[in-house]
Amino acid sequence: MSDISRTTEPRQLSVITMLSYGIGEAAGACKNIAWGVLLLFYYQQVVGVEAALVGLAIAMSVVVAYGLITASTSQRLRAYTTPAS
């Protein structure tokens, strides 16, 4: 059986590419901020929950969602990068 060695060199992204990714991410960030503000306003003004509790609930949901997405992504990447035994 032949040993196939892969050499990976780090790829450098151009400034234009990085700027494009940043601009694209800004739209998603604005949407998330607007959704959070809408939820905060609704629960505080309509339902009557304290703003601090609503903010805490929104922050906890973001942390949990981010953790789940990060965990599933790292598991998928590990499955692709781990050599078969």
Secondary structure in CASP SS format (residue, H / E / C, confidence):
PFRMAT SS
TARGET T0000
AUTHOR 0000-0000-0000
METHOD secondary structure of the structure
MODEL  1
M C 1.00
S C 1.00
D C 1.00
I C 1.00
S C 1.00
R C 1.00
T C 1.00
T C 1.00
E C 1.00
P C 1.00
R C 1.00
Q C 1.00
L C 1.00
S C 1.00
V H 1.00
I H 1.00
T H 1.00
M H 1.00
L H 1.00
S H 1.00
Y H 1.00
G H 1.00
I H 1.00
G H 1.00
E H 1.00
A H 1.00
A H 1.00
G H 1.00
A H 1.00
C H 1.00
K H 1.00
N H 1.00
I H 1.00
A H 1.00
W H 1.00
G H 1.00
V H 1.00
L H 1.00
L H 1.00
L H 1.00
F H 1.00
Y H 1.00
Y H 1.00
Q H 1.00
Q H 1.00
V H 1.00
V H 1.00
G C 1.00
V C 1.00
E C 1.00
A H 1.00
A H 1.00
L H 1.00
V H 1.00
G H 1.00
L H 1.00
A H 1.00
I H 1.00
A H 1.00
M H 1.00
S H 1.00
V H 1.00
V H 1.00
V H 1.00
A H 1.00
Y H 1.00
G H 1.00
L H 1.00
I H 1.00
T H 1.00
A H 1.00
S H 1.00
T H 1.00
S H 1.00
Q H 1.00
R H 1.00
L H 1.00
R H 1.00
A H 1.00
Y H 1.00
T H 1.00
T C 1.00
P C 1.00
A C 1.00
S C 1.00
END
